[in-house]
Amino acid sequence: MKNIQQKAKSYIRELQSRKVRLLLSLFVSLTLFLISWHYLYSGFNKRLLLFTLLSALTGMLIVCPRPRSPRICVPLVLLYLLLVPRKLFQRMELPIHDMSKIRIGALFANILIILLLYAVLLLVFQRVRFALGIGGIVLLVLFLVNYYVNQFQGGNLNFSNLLAAGTAATVLGSYQFSINSELWYSILYFCFFIALGFWCDIPGKGLPYHCAVTGVSLAYGMVFYFGFWQSDYLSNRGLEGIYWSVQENGAQNGFLLGFGISIKDLNIAKPPGYSDSAVAEIVQRTEESYQAPDTVQTSPNIILVMNEAWSDLRVLGNIETSEPFMPYTDSLTGNTVRGNLFVEILGGLTAQTEFEVLTGDTLAFLSPTAIPYQLEVNHDMYSLARILKEQGYQTMAVHPSGAGAWCRDNVYDYFGFDAFIDVNHFQVPPQIFRSYISDECNFNEIIWRYEHRDREKPFFLFNVTIQNHGGYYHEIDTPIKLEKVGNTVKDDYEFLCGAETYLNAIKVTDEAFEDFLAYFAKVEEPTIICMFGDHQPLLGDDFYQAVFEGSGLSEEEQNAKKFITPYIIWSNYDQDYPEYGDMSSNYLGAAVLECAGIELPPYYKYLLLLQKQYPEISRRTIQALAEEEPVQNYRLLQYNQLMEKDIPNPVFITGN
């Protein structure tokens, strides 16, 4: 008993000697408590007790001396590894979804990944407390990034998002970063477990100690890689990427496992049956089968506009507004072909639709987490630009933002564009709408480029707008009011404000588009203009719940409606267009060239034949279509397009 009292007195004296730490401890505890009170207080209940206790303990761990006895340290660390990873996983998931869909085995898989992070950090820092504490910080950062990616784009963080960090940084100002109670509750738990991790340690030094921690780290890494990651563990439990929905991928696999699968799926495997002779046979059959439509005009000027977040929300369900938001576009009929595009993205990742339209390739054959502009487009390859350039066109890309976004400065060079005009090289005075270059200004720049083009050549210009980029919180004039969403009547519902801002921005686009076409209607040179949307805006769960309420649609059917945007092809001369109807975005580029009477290479002829059989090839449909021979042949041609680096390529040589 006396020995215990002496140890207690010694412990108290050590506490008293840490005056600076004591002050810091009190400050941390009080700060965490006050913030928690603001976000979490809802009366005297269990949550009040928990956030008070977590706040106090987090501060106490800063000042309390670390235990030194191996009989205490080792069980304490083992207890941390047994209990904390599971709780951290839960707190990473709960602010995003209720975890009701987490697959059997996914919980254990995510815990193993957290333990792998600890093992790697232990190998690097050679101290248990650094591995646990820094591991908690890394997980907190990943959790916060994933949370806001989910809020702004509707899906979990994946490996390609990290590659796109530079692009994302250019538009962060348009988003509203807020904290809700569930998010703060997770942050508070993380703070406690980070402090506890730095407090827990197994003391040791010298060669035997370092050999032991290195051996433990490497042993776990080997067991993880061969016994879990490269084994049949995942496939036997159905733990694989969900390709039709990035939201479901996170909800069913959990963030960390989903992130890991996004890395595992990046490799493009050679399709079964791929060979030069197989590709040549497809090309020959295509040339024999394709019949070009009669055209009135050949080699017109072509302007292709991918309008940021341009969409018609009426495809979701009943949307009633105080006045029309796309009146001019709705009125277009003469010399016009129109329909819907089935795209792969919602709320962001603009370059994905851009890639499909410019190349004719489909994302359905690639990893659901791959961004081709950053991974696959790393060599000269065929695109609309190169095809038209080889037929005598001057080719130009225009974007009212920085050249480095989505690596476009490199990609457009690989695609064969003669020039890329970014916002720093605009010739018209800038006009800002919602903190971005307006569509009116953007269209005026296109007109300027058209007027100053090389008049000895036909002109192809590809344009990406930015006016309607996500983050619909800016205060703008909103003469258009939402009257009804689904069965919900407008009555100052806060969740409709973002939708109203968006619809009013679309009306501004509609007016600018009218002036744009009015200019080219007076131009004597034959010109085709195509405008399409890259994705719909992400408008929040409350909005979608309202618009789909009582629709009778399944969750998968509701999800599919979020991936529909319009396209419209117009010319300033009389033209009988083919009817394409609704189609996935990988077909649009070929359709535009066919409308323009361009001599098509075999790849684009194959796409137009395929479109008649399978109007939509996407991640939502590929599972049902994967075994169809025409789809398998498409995969062979696409692999050739992405992986064969020889130019000229027989698949893209016209006049075969």
Number of C-alpha atoms within 10 A of each C-alpha: 5 7 7 9 10 11 11 12 11 12 13 13 11 14 15 13 11 15 12 10 18 18 13 16 22 17 13 18 20 16 14 22 21 15 15 22 15 12 16 18 15 11 8 8 9 9 15 17 10 13 22 17 14 22 25 19 19 24 25 21 20 22 22 18 14 15 15 14 10 13 10 13 17 16 12 16 19 11 11 16 17 13 11 19 21 16 15 21 20 17 21 24 22 15 18 20 14 11 17 9 13 18 15 13 15 22 19 14 20 23 22 19 17 22 22 19 21 24 24 18 21 23 19 13 14 20 20 23 24 21 23 30 21 21 24 27 17 13 19 21 11 15 26 16 16 23 21 19 18 17 20 21 20 22 25 27 26 23 18 19 19 12 15 17 12 14 18 17 10 13 15 12 11 16 16 14 10 7 10 10 15 15 20 18 21 21 19 21 19 24 21 20 25 25 22 23 25 21 21 25 23 21 16 14 10 7 8 10 15 15 12 12 19 18 13 14 22 16 12 16 17 12 12 17 12 11 13 14 17 12 12 12 14 17 9 10 12 14 20 18 24 19 20 20 20 23 17 18 24 27 23 22 27 25 26 28 26 28 21 16 24 20 16 15 16 18 12 13 10 13 15 9 12 16 13 10 10 13 19 14 11 19 22 13 12 18 16 8 12 13 10 14 12 13 15 13 15 14 21 22 20 23 22 21 24 23 23 23 26 27 26 18 19 12 15 20 18 17 17 16 16 11 13 14 22 18 13 15 16 10 8 15 11 13 15 18 21 20 15 22 28 25 28 28 23 23 23 22 19 22 20 22 24 19 21 22 26 22 25 23 24 24 23 20 20 21 20 23 24 21 24 20 19 17 12 16 19 16 16 19 25 23 24 22 27 24 23 24 20 12 15 14 23 22 24 22 23 23 26 24 20 17 19 14 18 23 18 20 17 18 22 22 17 18 22 21 22 15 15 20 20 18 16 11 14 20 13 15 9 17 13 13 18 19 14 18 20 23 29 23 21 26 20 21 23 24 16 14 19 16 10 9 16 12 10 9 15 21 23 25 23 22 21 24 24 22 26 26 23 23 21 23 15 15 8 13 9 15 13 17 20 21 15 18 23 19 15 16 13 15 10 9 11 11 15 22 18 19 21 18 23 28 27 21 25 21 21 19 22 21 17 20 18 15 14 19 16 12 13 17 16 9 12 9 13 19 22 24 21 21 20 27 27 35 29 24 28 22 23 15 12 12 21 19 14 20 22 19 15 10 14 9 11 10 9 11 10 18 17 17 16 23 23 27 25 20 25 20 22 25 24 22 18 13 18 15 21 13 10 17 14 18 21 24 34 29 26 25 21 25 22 23 21 22 25 24 18 20 19 20 20 24 25 23 23 24 21 22 15 18 21 12 10 16 19 22 26 21 21 19 14 17 13 10 16 15 10 10 10 17 17 18 19 20 22 21 23 20 20 19 21 19 15 13 14 12 11 10 14 15 22 22 16 15 9 12
